[in-house]
């Protein structure tokens, strides 16, 4: 069975929520400011090139040290030019993978980021066909268990 990318639809209509003026402290708490700075449209914030952007869910743990965990939603921009160090979605023959792109003197490499598992660095060779799908621009995570 050939795996397929199943894009998650990004709503074309504005999806706004209140945007608070103050930043939240991740260290020692500071007094909260009780006013909103305006509205935040998640599509506008997450999508730079609407016709070339899609989202998909991550599977597996090869990129956990990059902050990508199983089930995370990845926002992918097909119009963005990849540079060394970007996290990218690549098609290798009939499989898809998410890895860190490295450009070396020897050529392109796809690096996993999981110090606990010995995932291999992927390098093109022989008849292998690589196709860049896009650059991961955002990782959307759940901060609490989903309600049912």
C-alpha positions in Angstrom: 0.0 0.0 0.0 1.4 3.4 -1.0 1.2 6.0 1.8 -0.3 9.4 0.8 -0.1 12.8 2.4 -3.5 13.7 3.6 -3.6 17.5 3.9 -5.7 19.0 6.7 -7.8 21.9 5.4 -6.9 25.3 6.7 -10.1 27.3 7.0 -10.3 30.0 4.2 -12.5 32.2 6.4 -10.9 34.4 9.1 -10.5 32.4 12.3 -9.8 35.2 14.9 -9.4 35.1 18.6 -8.4 37.8 21.1 -4.8 38.7 21.2 -3.5 40.0 24.5 -1.1 42.9 24.6 1.1 41.5 27.4 3.4 38.6 27.0 3.1 35.7 29.6 6.1 35.0 31.7 7.5 31.5 31.6 9.6 32.2 34.7 8.5 34.3 37.6 4.9 35.6 37.2 4.3 39.2 36.6 1.1 41.2 37.0 -1.3 40.5 34.1 -2.5 43.3 32.0 -6.2 43.0 31.5 -6.8 44.4 28.0 -6.6 42.9 24.6 -4.4 44.3 21.9 -6.7 43.3 19.1 -7.7 40.1 17.2 -5.4 37.4 15.9 -6.3 35.6 12.7 -4.7 32.2 12.8 -4.7 31.8 9.1 -2.9 35.2 8.6 -0.4 34.3 11.4 0.3 30.7 10.2 0.0 31.0 6.4 2.4 33.2 4.4 1.4 31.7 1.0 -2.2 30.5 1.1 -2.3 28.7 -2.2 0.9 26.8 -1.4 0.3 26.0 2.3 -1.2 22.9 3.8 -1.1 21.1 7.1 -0.6 17.5 8.1 -0.1 15.4 11.2 3.3 14.0 12.3 3.7 10.3 13.0 6.5 8.8 14.9 9.3 10.1 17.1 12.3 10.7 14.8 12.1 14.5 15.2 11.2 14.7 19.0 14.3 16.7 19.8 13.2 19.3 17.2 9.9 19.6 19.1 7.9 17.5 16.7 6.0 14.7 18.5 3.6 12.1 17.2 0.2 13.7 16.5 1.5 17.3 16.2 0.1 19.4 13.4 2.7 20.6 10.9 2.1 23.7 8.8 4.0 23.3 5.5 4.8 26.0 2.9 5.5 24.7 -0.6 6.5 28.2 -1.8 9.3 28.7 0.7 12.8 28.1 -0.6 14.5 25.5 1.7 17.8 26.4 3.3 20.2 24.2 5.2 18.8 23.9 8.8 15.1 24.0 7.8 12.7 21.2 8.7 11.3 19.8 5.5 8.8 17.3 4.2 10.4 15.1 1.5 9.1 12.3 -0.6 11.5 9.4 -0.9 10.2 7.1 -3.6 6.7 6.3 -2.3 7.4 7.3 1.4 7.1 10.7 3.0 9.3 11.9 5.9 9.9 15.0 8.0 13.6 15.7 8.7 16.1 18.6 9.2 17.7 19.5 5.8 21.5 19.8 5.8 23.5 21.0 2.8 27.0 19.6 3.0 30.0 19.6 0.6 29.0 16.0 -0.2 25.4 16.9 -1.0 22.0 17.0 0.7 21.3 15.1 3.9 18.1 14.6 5.9 18.8 14.4 9.6 16.5 13.0 12.3 16.6 14.6 15.7 16.1 12.0 18.5 19.1 11.4 20.8 17.4 8.3 22.3 16.9 6.4 19.0 19.6 5.6 16.4 17.6 6.9 13.3 19.9 7.0 10.2 20.9 10.2 8.4 19.3 9.9 4.9 21.4 10.6 1.9 20.3 10.3 -1.7 22.0 7.6 -3.6 21.7 5.5 -6.7 18.3 5.5 -8.2 16.6 7.1 -5.2 14.3 9.9 -6.2 13.9 12.7 -3.6 11.1 15.3 -4.0 10.9 18.3 -1.7 7.3 18.8 -0.7 7.7 21.9 1.5 9.2 23.6 4.5 7.7 23.2 7.9 6.9 26.7 9.2 4.9 25.9 12.3 4.3 23.1 14.7 0.9 23.1 16.5 0.7 21.1 19.7 -2.0 20.1 22.2 -1.2 21.5 25.6 -3.9 19.5 27.4 -5.8 16.3 26.6 -8.5 16.6 24.0 -12.2 16.7 25.2 -14.4 14.0 23.8 
